[in-house]
Amino acid sequence: MYYPRRAFLRKSGLLALNTIAATALTPALSARIKDAGFQGQDPVTVASDEALWEPIQQAYRQSGDFINLENGYYSPAPLPVLAAQAGYIQGINETPSYYMRRQQEKDREAIKAKLASLAGCASNELVITRNTTESLDTIISGIDLQAGDEAIMTDQDYGSMLAAFAQQAKRYGTVNKIINLPLLPENDASVVSLFEQAITERTKVMLVTHMINLTGQILPVRAICDMARQKGVEVIVDAAHSFAHIDFHIKDLHCDYLGTSLHKWLCAPLGSGMMYIHPEKIPKVWPLFGDQDYEAHDIRKFEHIGTHPVTTVKAIGDAIDFHQEIGSAYKEARLRYMKNYWVNAIKDLPKVRINTPMKDHQSCGIANISLEGYSPKELADALFDRYRIFTVAIDHQAVKGVRITPHLYTRKADLDLLIKAVKDLA
Ligand SMILES: Cc1ncc(COP(=O)(O)O)c(C=O)c1O
C-alpha cells in the first residue's frame, strides 16, 4: 500500500483561518513527525522504536490526572485535527447559509472520496454517518426481511446491533440465531464452521464483528463472507474497532455491508462514522429517513438526514491526513507491539488470565485480562484508585475481565506502570 507524505498543517481553502494556532502543532513538532521517516522501513521494526513515536505521542494532548488505557470507547483527536475543526467552526460560522447552500455538498463529496480511498471502496458506495450504531442500524432496519427469515449473530456482538435485530424480530417476526463464540478459538476454520453450522434454508443475513469489543479478538471475516456468499447469505460487518486500527480494505473482506465509527481508531471528531453498502445491494436497502431526490441505486438516498454538524464532516479529512502520514501498516504494528509488550510481561503470573487470543492475526491493540480474586469492577477500580490507570470492567456472560486499550499517544512508561500494577495486585 502507498502512503503519501503530507504536511499536517494544511490550509483549508475558502475557510482557512489563522486564529487557531494555539491548538495547532508547532511547526517544529510538525516537522519532527514528518521526518520520523517510517516510510520504506519494516513496520514491525519501527513499532518498538520509542524515539520514532515520541513526536506522534506529542501530537495528542491528554489530561495528566490519569493514564487513559480505555481508548476503545473513542479516541481523542490529535492536535492538528482539533485545530482544523476549530477553523472550520469559525469559518463556516462566518459564511453560514452561504456555506450550506453553495459549498457543503462539494466538501462532503471531497471527504467521501478521500475516505473511500483510505477504506478501499468507491465513494458512491459509502455514506458519512454519526457512528457505527447509525450505520449498522440503518442497514439492519433497512433490509427487507419477512416473518420467519433468519439472521445469525453471536453472543459477543455489540449490544446495540443485537437490540436492532431483536426489534426487527418483535416487529416483523424474523428469527435471530445467536451463536456462542469461543474466547480463544483453536483456529479460523473453527470460527467459520460455527457460522456455517447455524445456516438454514431460511437464513438471509449474518452479522459479523471484525474485532470483538469485549476482548479485541479479530474474526476471520473474509473466510466467513466467502462461505456465506456460497450459501446465498448476506454479511453485515461491524468494523467499529477494526477500521483504521488494522490495515485492511473493505473490498478485501468480500462483505455486503459494513459500518464503522471514525471517532474510534481514525481519531476523527466525536460523532463521525461511515456506512458502506456493496453497489449491488444499495437498491434493496430502505433509508431510515425517506428520500425522493435520488434513485434507489444511489447511495445518496441515505444522506437525507437534515441539518447536521458539517464541521465534523470536514475534519474527517484532516484525521485521514494524520492517519496517512503515519501509515496504516505502521499504526497497526505499533498498536500490536504495545499490546504484546504489556501482555507478555504479565501473562505467566499465576493469577493472571489473558482472555484475548494472541496470534498476530487474532488480535491487535486491545486485550482483556482477569485476575483471580478480583471481579472486573474490583480490578478496574484497583487500577484506577491505586495507580491512576483508567480501564473498563467487562462483566459479560462471555467474559469477565478488564479491557486494556492503549493508543498511539500511550508511552512505554504508562505500560510499565500497568505491568507493575498487575504484578503488585497479583
Ligand atoms: C463492536 C462495536 N460495535 C459498535 C459500537 C458502537 O459504536 P458507536 O457508539 O460509535 O456507534 C461499538 C462501540 O464501542 C463497538 O465496540
The ligand as an SDF file (V2000), in Angstrom:
LIG
                    3D

 16 16  0  0  0  0  0  0  0  0999 V2000
  -18.0150   -3.6590   18.1680 C   0  0  0  0  0  0  0  0  0  0  0  0
  -18.7370   -2.3500   18.3360 C   0  0  0  0  0  0  0  0  0  0  0  0
  -19.7580   -2.0650   17.5300 N   0  0  0  0  0  0  0  0  0  0  0  0
  -20.4260   -0.9030   17.6170 C   0  0  0  0  0  0  0  0  0  0  0  0
  -20.1060    0.0320   18.5580 C   0  0  0  0  0  0  0  0  0  0  0  0
  -20.8890    1.3020   18.6350 C   0  0  0  0  0  0  0  0  0  0  0  0
  -20.0920    2.3990   18.3110 O   0  0  0  0  0  0  0  0  0  0  0  0
  -20.7250    3.8590   18.3480 P   0  0  0  0  0  0  0  0  0  0  0  0
  -21.1650    4.0860   19.7610 O   0  0  0  0  0  0  0  0  0  0  0  0
  -19.6240    4.7520   17.9350 O   0  0  0  0  0  0  0  0  0  0  0  0
  -21.8760    3.8340   17.4190 O   0  0  0  0  0  0  0  0  0  0  0  0
  -19.0510   -0.2110   19.4320 C   0  0  0  0  0  0  0  0  0  0  0  0
  -18.6950    0.7740   20.4620 C   0  0  0  0  0  0  0  0  0  0  0  0
  -17.8170    0.6070   21.2550 O   0  0  0  0  0  0  0  0  0  0  0  0
  -18.3560   -1.4340   19.3120 C   0  0  0  0  0  0  0  0  0  0  0  0
  -17.3420   -1.7250   20.1290 O   0  0  0  0  0  0  0  0  0  0  0  0
  1  2  1  0
  2  3  1  0
  2 15  2  0
  3  4  2  0
  4  5  1  0
  5  6  1  0
  5 12  2  0
  6  7  1  0
  7  8  1  0
  8  9  2  0
  8 10  1  0
  8 11  1  0
 12 13  1  0
 12 15  1  0
 13 14  2  0
 15 16  1  0
M  END
$$$$
